[in-house]
């Protein structure tokens, strides 16, 4: 299945969960986006997938933002004090991604297409955001496995 139906199904899954949680309209919209993008995530194990191309671009950017937000949570001015640490963490995130994708390259529809990985994905989102967002991401991710008809534990 290519990325469009996966995105649509994931967006619906995210929005439905947000509706069930009685979220306000903005959060429902956000949940749809998170669910949709998360539904693309499993195909990162596919070399020519949309998400892979997007990830090659966004992971370094995300790395910078993550490093910024984790070291300068309240004060923007601290960037000048912590710039070395920020660059190091951003490079570490990008490097880790590159190593995993290039050298450990999981087979298509392998471990990444599993509930175990969906849970790991949930855990990562939960660590960097909050429970509701992690849940939107999880249902999006899980919707991909359902749509592929590949429900396995690990
Ligand atoms: Zn797939």
Backbone and ligand atoms as CSV (ligand in chain L), in Angstrom:
chain,resi,resn,atom,element,x,y,z
A,1,UNK,N,N,0.849,-1.188,0.000
A,1,UNK,CA,C,0.000,0.000,0.000
A,1,UNK,C,C,0.890,1.245,0.000
A,2,UNK,N,N,0.588,2.230,-0.809
A,2,UNK,CA,C,1.458,3.396,-0.743
A,2,UNK,C,C,0.991,4.395,0.316
A,3,UNK,N,N,1.648,5.528,0.386
A,3,UNK,CA,C,1.529,6.339,1.602
A,3,UNK,C,C,0.185,7.028,1.784
A,4,UNK,N,N,-0.505,7.348,0.671
A,4,UNK,CA,C,-1.751,8.110,0.818
A,4,UNK,C,C,-2.818,7.412,1.665
A,5,UNK,N,N,-3.180,6.170,1.292
A,5,UNK,CA,C,-4.194,5.508,2.139
A,5,UNK,C,C,-3.720,5.321,3.579
A,6,UNK,N,N,-2.436,5.033,3.767
A,6,UNK,CA,C,-1.923,4.896,5.134
A,6,UNK,C,C,-2.117,6.193,5.916
A,7,UNK,N,N,-1.784,7.306,5.258
A,7,UNK,CA,C,-1.920,8.607,5.922
A,7,UNK,C,C,-3.374,8.862,6.303
A,8,UNK,N,N,-4.286,8.609,5.347
A,8,UNK,CA,C,-5.712,8.855,5.579
A,8,UNK,C,C,-6.248,8.012,6.735
A,9,UNK,N,N,-5.916,6.742,6.717
A,9,UNK,CA,C,-6.397,5.837,7.769
A,9,UNK,C,C,-5.836,6.258,9.132
A,10,UNK,N,N,-4.554,6.591,9.158
A,10,UNK,CA,C,-3.919,7.023,10.406
A,10,UNK,C,C,-4.519,8.312,10.928
A,11,UNK,N,N,-4.822,9.243,10.010
A,11,UNK,CA,C,-5.417,10.523,10.399
A,11,UNK,C,C,-6.797,10.292,11.026
A,12,UNK,N,N,-7.566,9.406,10.414
A,12,UNK,CA,C,-8.883,9.073,10.977
A,12,UNK,C,C,-8.737,8.439,12.364
A,13,UNK,N,N,-7.807,7.518,12.485
A,13,UNK,CA,C,-7.599,6.832,13.763
A,13,UNK,C,C,-7.247,7.848,14.858
A,14,UNK,N,N,-6.319,8.762,14.538
A,14,UNK,CA,C,-5.925,9.775,15.516
A,14,UNK,C,C,-7.089,10.660,15.904
A,15,UNK,N,N,-7.854,11.105,14.891
A,15,UNK,CA,C,-8.979,12.002,15.140
A,15,UNK,C,C,-10.058,11.317,15.981
A,16,UNK,N,N,-10.311,10.037,15.704
A,16,UNK,CA,C,-11.347,9.304,16.445
A,16,UNK,C,C,-10.966,9.189,17.917
A,17,UNK,N,N,-9.682,8.903,18.173
A,17,UNK,CA,C,-9.229,8.811,19.572
A,17,UNK,C,C,-9.380,10.164,20.269
A,18,UNK,N,N,-9.012,11.240,19.551
A,18,UNK,CA,C,-9.138,12.582,20.136
A,18,UNK,C,C,-10.597,12.907,20.421
A,19,UNK,N,N,-11.487,12.493,19.513
A,19,UNK,CA,C,-12.927,12.686,19.719
A,19,UNK,C,C,-13.387,11.922,20.958
A,20,UNK,N,N,-12.932,10.683,21.067
A,20,UNK,CA,C,-13.321,9.845,22.196
A,20,UNK,C,C,-12.830,10.437,23.518
A,21,UNK,N,N,-11.696,11.150,23.455
A,21,UNK,CA,C,-11.154,11.771,24.672
A,21,UNK,C,C,-11.768,13.156,24.920
A,22,UNK,N,N,-12.742,13.538,24.088
A,22,UNK,CA,C,-13.422,14.834,24.187
A,22,UNK,C,C,-12.444,16.009,24.083
A,23,UNK,N,N,-11.491,15.887,23.166
A,23,UNK,CA,C,-10.543,16.980,22.988
A,23,UNK,C,C,-11.209,18.116,22.229
A,24,UNK,N,N,-10.655,19.313,22.357
A,24,UNK,CA,C,-11.191,20.427,21.575
A,24,UNK,C,C,-10.742,20.315,20.126
A,25,UNK,N,N,-11.385,21.104,19.258
A,25,UNK,CA,C,-11.246,20.932,17.817
A,25,UNK,C,C,-9.795,21.046,17.350
A,26,UNK,N,N,-9.034,21.959,17.938
A,26,UNK,CA,C,-7.647,22.131,17.528
A,26,UNK,C,C,-6.826,20.870,17.800
A,27,UNK,N,N,-7.082,20.271,18.973
A,27,UNK,CA,C,-6.356,19.043,19.337
A,27,UNK,C,C,-6.775,17.891,18.422
A,28,UNK,N,N,-8.060,17.863,18.048
A,28,UNK,CA,C,-8.529,16.813,17.143
A,28,UNK,C,C,-7.799,16.920,15.801
A,29,UNK,N,N,-7.663,18.153,15.334
A,29,UNK,CA,C,-6.947,18.418,14.096
A,29,UNK,C,C,-5.486,17.968,14.216
A,30,UNK,N,N,-4.877,18.328,15.335
A,30,UNK,CA,C,-3.489,17.947,15.587
A,30,UNK,C,C,-3.350,16.424,15.669
A,31,UNK,N,N,-4.331,15.792,16.300
A,31,UNK,CA,C,-4.318,14.335,16.448
A,31,UNK,C,C,-4.366,13.668,15.082
A,32,UNK,N,N,-5.136,14.263,14.157
A,32,UNK,CA,C,-5.240,13.716,12.805
A,32,UNK,C,C,-3.883,13.796,12.099
A,33,UNK,N,N,-3.205,14.911,12.289
A,33,UNK,CA,C,-1.886,15.071,11.654
A,33,UNK,C,C,-0.874,14.089,12.258
A,34,UNK,N,N,-0.873,14.014,13.586
A,34,UNK,CA,C,0.062,13.091,14.252
A,34,UNK,C,C,-0.239,11.647,13.851
A,35,UNK,N,N,-1.531,11.299,13.838
A,35,UNK,CA,C,-1.933,9.940,13.455
A,35,UNK,C,C,-1.532,9.635,12.015
A,36,UNK,N,N,-1.747,10.614,11.143
A,36,UNK,CA,C,-1.422,10.422,9.725
A,36,UNK,C,C,0.068,10.231,9.513
A,37,UNK,N,N,0.862,11.082,10.127
A,37,UNK,CA,C,2.322,10.974,9.961
A,37,UNK,C,C,2.836,9.687,10.610
A,38,UNK,N,N,2.254,9.371,11.773
A,38,UNK,CA,C,2.686,8.149,12.457
A,38,UNK,C,C,2.363,6.909,11.636
A,39,UNK,N,N,1.292,6.981,10.859
A,39,UNK,CA,C,0.908,5.852,10.024
A,39,UNK,C,C,1.901,5.658,8.875
A,40,UNK,N,N,2.714,6.667,8.594
A,40,UNK,CA,C,3.732,6.524,7.549
A,40,UNK,C,C,5.020,5.942,8.117
A,41,UNK,N,N,5.187,6.107,9.436
A,41,UNK,CA,C,6.456,5.752,10.074
A,41,UNK,C,C,6.930,4.311,9.808
A,42,UNK,N,N,6.040,3.302,9.860
A,42,UNK,CA,C,6.548,1.934,9.689
A,42,UNK,C,C,7.258,1.694,8.354
A,43,UNK,N,N,6.890,2.422,7.322
A,43,UNK,CA,C,7.524,2.181,6.026
A,43,UNK,C,C,8.884,2.842,5.900
A,44,UNK,N,N,9.413,3.305,7.033
A,44,UNK,CA,C,10.770,3.839,7.036
A,44,UNK,C,C,11.762,2.720,6.706
A,45,UNK,N,N,11.317,1.469,6.855
A,45,UNK,CA,C,12.192,0.347,6.496
A,45,UNK,C,C,12.194,0.074,4.986
A,46,UNK,N,N,11.546,0.952,4.239
A,46,UNK,CA,C,11.480,0.796,2.785
A,46,UNK,C,C,12.279,1.936,2.150
A,47,UNK,N,N,13.305,1.565,1.391
A,47,UNK,CA,C,14.243,2.572,0.878
A,47,UNK,C,C,13.619,3.711,0.089
A,48,UNK,N,N,12.597,3.411,-0.697
A,48,UNK,CA,C,12.075,4.457,-1.570
A,48,UNK,C,C,10.773,5.061,-1.050
A,49,UNK,N,N,10.459,4.796,0.225
A,49,UNK,CA,C,9.193,5.307,0.743
A,49,UNK,C,C,9.257,6.816,0.983
A,50,UNK,N,N,8.085,7.399,0.974
A,50,UNK,CA,C,7.949,8.832,1.232
A,50,UNK,C,C,8.542,9.201,2.595
A,51,UNK,N,N,8.178,8.400,3.591
A,51,UNK,CA,C,8.590,8.722,4.957
A,51,UNK,C,C,10.104,8.678,5.088
A,52,UNK,N,N,10.729,7.760,4.348
A,52,UNK,CA,C,12.183,7.654,4.414
A,52,UNK,C,C,12.828,8.937,3.892
A,53,UNK,N,N,12.319,9.415,2.762
A,53,UNK,CA,C,12.850,10.653,2.201
A,53,UNK,C,C,12.608,11.812,3.162
A,54,UNK,N,N,11.410,11.829,3.751
A,54,UNK,CA,C,11.085,12.893,4.700
A,54,UNK,C,C,11.970,12.799,5.933
A,55,UNK,N,N,12.212,11.575,6.401
A,55,UNK,CA,C,12.995,11.393,7.620
A,55,UNK,C,C,14.440,11.819,7.413
A,56,UNK,N,N,14.985,11.508,6.241
A,56,UNK,CA,C,16.364,11.904,5.971
A,56,UNK,C,C,16.518,13.414,6.113
A,57,UNK,N,N,15.438,14.105,5.859
A,57,UNK,CA,C,15.445,15.561,5.933
A,57,UNK,C,C,15.086,16.070,7.328
A,58,UNK,N,N,14.074,15.440,7.938
A,58,UNK,CA,C,13.549,15.987,9.189
A,58,UNK,C,C,14.307,15.537,10.429
A,59,UNK,N,N,14.945,14.375,10.381
A,59,UNK,CA,C,15.645,13.910,11.579
A,59,UNK,C,C,16.717,14.909,12.039
A,60,UNK,N,N,17.570,15.413,11.127
A,60,UNK,CA,C,18.539,16.420,11.586
A,60,UNK,C,C,17.862,17.671,12.148
A,61,UNK,N,N,16.766,18.087,11.527
A,61,UNK,CA,C,16.044,19.270,12.013
A,61,UNK,C,C,15.439,18.990,13.393
A,62,UNK,N,N,14.807,17.815,13.493
A,62,UNK,CA,C,14.240,17.411,14.770
A,62,UNK,C,C,15.332,17.352,15.836
A,63,UNK,N,N,16.497,16.833,15.455
A,63,UNK,CA,C,17.624,16.731,16.373
A,63,UNK,C,C,17.970,18.081,16.971
A,64,UNK,N,N,18.002,19.093,16.115
A,64,UNK,CA,C,18.326,20.448,16.575
A,64,UNK,C,C,17.243,20.977,17.522
A,65,UNK,N,N,15.986,20.791,17.107
A,65,UNK,CA,C,14.882,21.274,17.949
A,65,UNK,C,C,14.836,20.560,19.292
A,66,UNK,N,N,15.058,19.251,19.231
A,66,UNK,CA,C,15.019,18.471,20.460
A,66,UNK,C,C,16.130,18.919,21.401
A,67,UNK,N,N,17.322,19.083,20.833
A,67,UNK,CA,C,18.466,19.520,21.642
A,67,UNK,C,C,18.199,20.903,22.225
A,68,UNK,N,N,17.613,21.781,21.416
A,68,UNK,CA,C,17.282,23.127,21.880
A,68,UNK,C,C,16.277,23.092,23.009
A,69,UNK,N,N,15.192,22.335,22.791
A,69,UNK,CA,C,14.114,22.366,23.767
A,69,UNK,C,C,14.505,21.645,25.042
A,70,UNK,N,N,15.388,20.652,24.953
A,70,UNK,CA,C,15.738,19.945,26.180
A,70,UNK,C,C,16.763,20.713,27.006
A,71,UNK,N,N,17.561,21.546,26.359
A,71,UNK,CA,C,18.530,22.283,27.175
A,71,UNK,C,C,18.091,23.724,27.443
A,72,UNK,N,N,17.180,24.241,26.615
A,72,UNK,CA,C,16.710,25.610,26.822
A,72,UNK,C,C,15.201,25.612,26.973
A,73,UNK,N,N,14.740,24.939,27.988
A,73,UNK,CA,C,13.310,24.747,28.138
A,73,UNK,C,C,12.590,26.069,28.420
A,74,UNK,N,N,13.177,26.892,29.260
A,74,UNK,CA,C,12.472,28.104,29.660
A,74,UNK,C,C,13.113,29.381,29.123
A,75,UNK,N,N,14.405,29.307,28.874
A,75,UNK,CA,C,15.123,30.538,28.580
A,75,UNK,C,C,15.843,30.445,27.237
A,76,UNK,N,N,15.424,31.259,26.285
A,76,UNK,CA,C,16.010,31.217,24.950
A,76,UNK,C,C,17.478,31.675,24.968
A,77,UNK,N,N,17.779,32.558,25.898
A,77,UNK,CA,C,19.127,33.120,25.947
A,77,UNK,C,C,20.201,32.075,26.270
A,78,UNK,N,N,19.764,30.974,26.857
A,78,UNK,CA,C,20.739,29.963,27.241
A,78,UNK,C,C,21.359,29.276,26.027
A,79,UNK,N,N,20.799,29.514,24.842
A,79,UNK,CA,C,21.365,28.937,23.621
A,79,UNK,C,C,22.844,29.313,23.494
A,80,UNK,N,N,23.141,30.579,23.776
A,80,UNK,CA,C,24.517,31.036,23.638
A,80,UNK,C,C,25.446,30.350,24.637
A,81,UNK,N,N,24.911,29.982,25.804
A,81,UNK,CA,C,25.747,29.298,26.790
A,81,UNK,C,C,25.931,27.823,26.454
A,82,UNK,N,N,24.877,27.246,25.864
A,82,UNK,CA,C,24.869,25.792,25.703
A,82,UNK,C,C,25.061,25.319,24.268
A,83,UNK,N,N,25.513,26.204,23.387
A,83,UNK,CA,C,25.518,25.830,21.975
A,83,UNK,C,C,26.332,24.588,21.655
A,84,UNK,N,N,27.410,24.356,22.401
A,84,UNK,CA,C,28.224,23.158,22.136
A,84,UNK,C,C,27.425,21.887,22.426
A,85,UNK,N,N,26.783,21.888,23.593
A,85,UNK,CA,C,25.982,20.743,23.978
A,85,UNK,C,C,24.845,20.507,22.996
A,86,UNK,N,N,24.247,21.604,22.528
A,86,UNK,CA,C,23.130,21.496,21.591
A,86,UNK,C,C,23.592,20.867,20.275
A,87,UNK,N,N,24.733,21.335,19.773
A,87,UNK,CA,C,25.251,20.783,18.525
A,87,UNK,C,C,25.610,19.309,18.685
A,88,UNK,N,N,26.224,18.985,19.826
A,88,UNK,CA,C,26.597,17.593,20.062
A,88,UNK,C,C,25.360,16.691,20.106
A,89,UNK,N,N,24.307,17.111,20.833
A,89,UNK,CA,C,23.117,16.244,20.889
A,89,UNK,C,C,22.442,16.144,19.537
A,90,UNK,N,N,22.386,17.254,18.774
A,90,UNK,CA,C,21.757,17.218,17.455
A,90,UNK,C,C,22.522,16.266,16.543
A,91,UNK,N,N,23.837,16.325,16.594
A,91,UNK,CA,C,24.659,15.428,15.776
A,91,UNK,C,C,24.502,13.974,16.219
A,92,UNK,N,N,24.368,13.777,17.524
A,92,UNK,CA,C,24.215,12.420,18.046
A,92,UNK,C,C,22.920,11.787,17.544
A,93,UNK,N,N,21.833,12.571,17.569
A,93,UNK,CA,C,20.542,12.052,17.104
A,93,UNK,C,C,20.619,11.718,15.610
A,94,UNK,N,N,21.183,12.649,14.825
A,94,UNK,CA,C,21.299,12.434,13.385
A,94,UNK,C,C,22.198,11.229,13.081
A,95,UNK,N,N,23.296,11.144,13.819
A,95,UNK,CA,C,24.238,10.048,13.598
A,95,UNK,C,C,23.622,8.697,13.913
A,96,UNK,N,N,22.894,8.630,15.015
A,96,UNK,CA,C,22.250,7.387,15.416
A,96,UNK,C,C,21.259,6.932,14.344
A,97,UNK,N,N,20.461,7.879,13.871
A,97,UNK,CA,C,19.498,7.574,12.813
A,97,UNK,C,C,20.214,7.037,11.579
A,98,UNK,N,N,21.285,7.723,11.154
A,98,UNK,CA,C,22.003,7.318,9.955
A,98,UNK,C,C,22.596,5.919,10.096
A,99,UNK,N,N,23.156,5.640,11.279
A,99,UNK,CA,C,23.756,4.324,11.506
A,99,UNK,C,C,22.697,3.227,11.438
A,100,UNK,N,N,21.572,3.462,12.124
A,100,UNK,CA,C,20.519,2.445,12.153
A,100,UNK,C,C,19.993,2.186,10.743
A,101,UNK,N,N,19.697,3.266,10.006
A,101,UNK,CA,C,19.112,3.130,8.676
A,101,UNK,C,C,20.113,2.530,7.686
A,102,UNK,N,N,21.370,2.928,7.782
A,102,UNK,CA,C,22.346,2.486,6.797
A,102,UNK,C,C,22.906,1.100,7.088
A,103,UNK,N,N,23.233,0.841,8.349
A,103,UNK,CA,C,23.952,-0.386,8.654
A,103,UNK,C,C,23.083,-1.485,9.239
A,104,UNK,N,N,22.084,-1.104,10.010
A,104,UNK,CA,C,21.254,-2.135,10.622
A,104,UNK,C,C,20.015,-2.380,9.791
A,105,UNK,N,N,19.925,-1.645,8.694
A,105,UNK,CA,C,18.746,-1.668,7.817
A,105,UNK,C,C,17.811,-2.863,8.040
A,106,UNK,N,N,16.730,-2.621,8.771
A,106,UNK,CA,C,15.797,-3.720,9.024
A,106,UNK,C,C,15.100,-4.103,7.726
A,107,UNK,N,N,14.769,-5.401,7.572
A,107,UNK,CA,C,14.115,-5.817,6.335
A,107,UNK,C,C,12.708,-5.218,6.268
A,108,UNK,N,N,12.216,-5.018,5.035
A,108,UNK,CA,C,10.895,-4.428,4.890
A,108,UNK,C,C,9.840,-5.355,5.495
A,109,UNK,N,N,8.938,-4.759,6.229
A,109,UNK,CA,C,7.924,-5.500,6.973
A,109,UNK,C,C,8.543,-6.482,7.960
A,110,UNK,N,N,9.688,-6.093,8.504
A,110,UNK,CA,C,10.315,-6.894,9.552
A,110,UNK,C,C,9.892,-6.377,10.916
A,111,UNK,N,N,10.852,-6.224,11.792
A,111,UNK,CA,C,10.595,-5.839,13.186
A,111,UNK,C,C,9.848,-4.509,13.307
A,112,UNK,N,N,10.114,-3.594,12.369
A,112,UNK,CA,C,9.472,-2.283,12.462
A,112,UNK,C,C,7.964,-2.391,12.224
A,113,UNK,N,N,7.549,-3.399,11.458
A,113,UNK,CA,C,6.122,-3.657,11.252
A,113,UNK,C,C,5.602,-4.600,12.330
A,114,UNK,N,N,5.790,-4.246,13.593
A,114,UNK,CA,C,5.317,-5.119,14.667
A,114,UNK,C,C,4.721,-4.291,15.793
A,115,UNK,N,N,3.903,-4.941,16.607
A,115,UNK,CA,C,3.291,-4.247,17.746
A,115,UNK,C,C,4.351,-3.823,18.759
A,116,UNK,N,N,5.426,-4.632,18.846
A,116,UNK,CA,C,6.520,-4.280,19.739
A,116,UNK,C,C,7.065,-2.903,19.387
A,117,UNK,N,N,7.251,-2.666,18.091
A,117,UNK,CA,C,7.777,-1.387,17.652
A,117,UNK,C,C,6.751,-0.278,17.819
A,118,UNK,N,N,5.482,-0.612,17.642
A,118,UNK,CA,C,4.427,0.377,17.868
A,118,UNK,C,C,4.475,0.843,19.320
A,119,UNK,N,N,4.729,-0.095,20.240
A,119,UNK,CA,C,4.831,0.258,21.658
A,119,UNK,C,C,6.086,1.075,21.936
A,120,UNK,N,N,7.179,0.724,21.277
A,120,UNK,CA,C,8.414,1.495,21.433
A,120,UNK,C,C,8.194,2.926,20.938
A,121,UNK,N,N,7.467,3.030,19.826
A,121,UNK,CA,C,7.138,4.332,19.258
A,121,UNK,C,C,6.317,5.151,20.257
A,122,UNK,N,N,5.335,4.486,20.862
A,122,UNK,CA,C,4.521,5.125,21.898
A,122,UNK,C,C,5.415,5.627,23.040
A,123,UNK,N,N,6.348,4.783,23.481
A,123,UNK,CA,C,7.217,5.131,24.603
A,123,UNK,C,C,8.064,6.359,24.279
A,124,UNK,N,N,8.579,6.406,23.055
A,124,UNK,CA,C,9.411,7.548,22.662
A,124,UNK,C,C,8.575,8.828,22.649
A,125,UNK,N,N,7.380,8.748,22.048
A,125,UNK,CA,C,6.509,9.927,22.005
A,125,UNK,C,C,6.128,10.376,23.415
A,126,UNK,N,N,5.847,9.384,24.261
A,126,UNK,CA,C,5.446,9.692,25.633
A,126,UNK,C,C,6.582,10.398,26.366
A,127,UNK,N,N,7.813,9.966,26.077
A,127,UNK,CA,C,8.978,10.569,26.733
A,127,UNK,C,C,9.178,12.021,26.300
A,128,UNK,N,N,8.854,12.322,25.033
A,128,UNK,CA,C,9.124,13.681,24.566
A,128,UNK,C,C,7.876,14.568,24.542
A,129,UNK,N,N,6.665,13.975,24.689
A,129,UNK,CA,C,5.477,14.826,24.735
A,129,UNK,C,C,4.593,14.422,25.910
A,130,UNK,N,N,3.324,14.112,25.646
A,130,UNK,CA,C,2.504,13.643,26.766
A,130,UNK,C,C,1.655,12.449,26.350
A,131,UNK,N,N,0.857,11.945,27.287
A,131,UNK,CA,C,0.154,10.692,27.047
A,131,UNK,C,C,-0.778,10.758,25.838
A,132,UNK,N,N,-1.557,11.844,25.735
A,132,UNK,CA,C,-2.523,11.944,24.640
A,132,UNK,C,C,-1.819,11.928,23.287
A,133,UNK,N,N,-0.753,12.705,23.154
A,133,UNK,CA,C,-0.039,12.743,21.875
A,133,UNK,C,C,0.590,11.400,21.541
A,134,UNK,N,N,1.122,10.759,22.570
A,134,UNK,CA,C,1.709,9.441,22.363
A,134,UNK,C,C,0.641,8.459,21.889
A,135,UNK,N,N,-0.567,8.605,22.448
A,135,UNK,CA,C,-1.667,7.724,22.070
A,135,UNK,C,C,-2.092,7.966,20.610
A,136,UNK,N,N,-2.179,9.235,20.201
A,136,UNK,CA,C,-2.524,9.550,18.810
A,136,UNK,C,C,-1.496,8.909,17.871
A,137,UNK,N,N,-0.229,9.043,18.251
A,137,UNK,CA,C,0.839,8.466,17.436
A,137,UNK,C,C,0.729,6.950,17.376
A,138,UNK,N,N,0.440,6.359,18.528
A,138,UNK,CA,C,0.350,4.902,18.596
A,138,UNK,C,C,-0.771,4.354,17.707
A,139,UNK,N,N,-1.956,4.974,17.776
A,139,UNK,CA,C,-3.059,4.439,16.957
A,139,UNK,C,C,-2.766,4.642,15.461
A,140,UNK,N,N,-2.091,5.739,15.142
A,140,UNK,CA,C,-1.696,5.945,13.747
A,140,UNK,C,C,-0.749,4.848,13.289
A,141,UNK,N,N,0.238,4.592,14.120
A,141,UNK,CA,C,1.236,3.561,13.803
A,141,UNK,C,C,0.564,2.190,13.672
A,142,UNK,N,N,-0.276,1.884,14.669
A,142,UNK,CA,C,-0.949,0.584,14.674
A,142,UNK,C,C,-1.896,0.450,13.483
A,143,UNK,N,N,-2.483,1.570,13.037
A,143,UNK,CA,C,-3.406,1.515,11.895
A,143,UNK,C,C,-2.666,1.076,10.629
A,144,UNK,N,N,-1.401,1.419,10.548
A,144,UNK,CA,C,-0.590,0.994,9.407
A,144,UNK,C,C,-0.457,-0.532,9.382
A,145,UNK,N,N,-0.187,-1.105,10.560
A,145,UNK,CA,C,-0.024,-2.552,10.644
A,145,UNK,C,C,-1.320,-3.260,10.284
A,146,UNK,N,N,-2.426,-2.690,10.776
A,146,UNK,CA,C,-3.745,-3.237,10.447
A,146,UNK,C,C,-4.003,-3.178,8.951
A,147,UNK,N,N,-3.713,-2.009,8.358
A,147,UNK,CA,C,-3.977,-1.809,6.931
A,147,UNK,C,C,-3.113,-2.728,6.079
A,148,UNK,N,N,-1.895,-2.997,6.539
A,148,UNK,CA,C,-1.005,-3.926,5.836
A,148,UNK,C,C,-1.474,-5.373,6.034
A,149,UNK,N,N,-2.309,-5.590,7.048
A,149,UNK,CA,C,-2.728,-6.941,7.380
A,149,UNK,C,C,-1.602,-7.739,8.005
A,150,UNK,N,N,-0.680,-7.026,8.681
A,150,UNK,CA,C,0.499,-7.670,9.268
A,150,UNK,C,C,0.529,-7.410,10.755
A,151,UNK,N,N,-0.301,-8.103,11.517
A,151,UNK,CA,C,-0.280,-7.896,12.956
A,151,UNK,C,C,0.558,-8.979,13.599
A,152,UNK,N,N,1.768,-8.620,13.962
A,152,UNK,CA,C,2.581,-9.581,14.711
A,152,UNK,C,C,3.190,-8.870,15.915
A,153,UNK,N,N,3.528,-9.682,16.930
A,153,UNK,CA,C,4.001,-9.085,18.166
A,153,UNK,C,C,5.394,-8.496,18.022
A,154,UNK,N,N,6.300,-9.252,17.401
A,154,UNK,CA,C,7.671,-8.757,17.259
A,154,UNK,C,C,8.302,-9.299,15.982
L,1,ZN,ZN,ZN,3.848,-1.217,5.560
